[in-house]
Amino acid sequence: MVGGSTQLDALANVRRPEPPRFQPDQPTHFRTFRNQEREIVDRTLRFLEESGFYWGPLPVDQAHAMLTAEPVGTFLVRDSTQANHLFSLSVRAEKGPVSMRILFDKEHFWFNNAHFDCIVKLLEYCVDSTQIKPFTFDCEVSVVFYKPLRRNPIPKLQQLCRRNIISHHGVEGMRKLPLVSRLRKYIEEFPFKM
């Protein structure tokens, strides 16, 4: 036997790194992004990965099954199954889970007539807005956004601290706090209250 069984066992136990989710140089079914658009999509993907409520290529039926057991207003972001859209938003409505596409056009993500250069900013807007008045869609479905469904329901202590600082002080206020540079950098990696 060439190489012996110990070499084969060692090779079998080598942990191979997972391929990156987003490979911009690989051919895709999406249109080509211009420079600014590419930066916006790249930044948004980094934020979504950090958020914990981005589920990647999750099928719609699986997203709906997961949301069925959750309270009304629980939502998640997933890859769109429609070729001309990047992301979809699935949310638990009163009548059950529904999914909607998030549009990307003119360097902004669009949903229900609101637009931002980042999906997480857009979702913060949705949470704040629907606490006042639910969104109503064509099919007479009323939707509120309350909390994201995260992959890991128990956040790390650092994540809780980061959310608390941003919730109470905002990004600009955080910059005025006497924080060590490492903590400031960690907060700026995901400067959102959700």
Helices and strands as residue ranges (DSSP letters): H 4-13, H 35-51, H 60-68, E 74-79, E 87-93, E 96-105, E 108-111, E 114-116, H 119-132, E 135-136, E 142-143, E 147-148, H 157-176, H 181-189
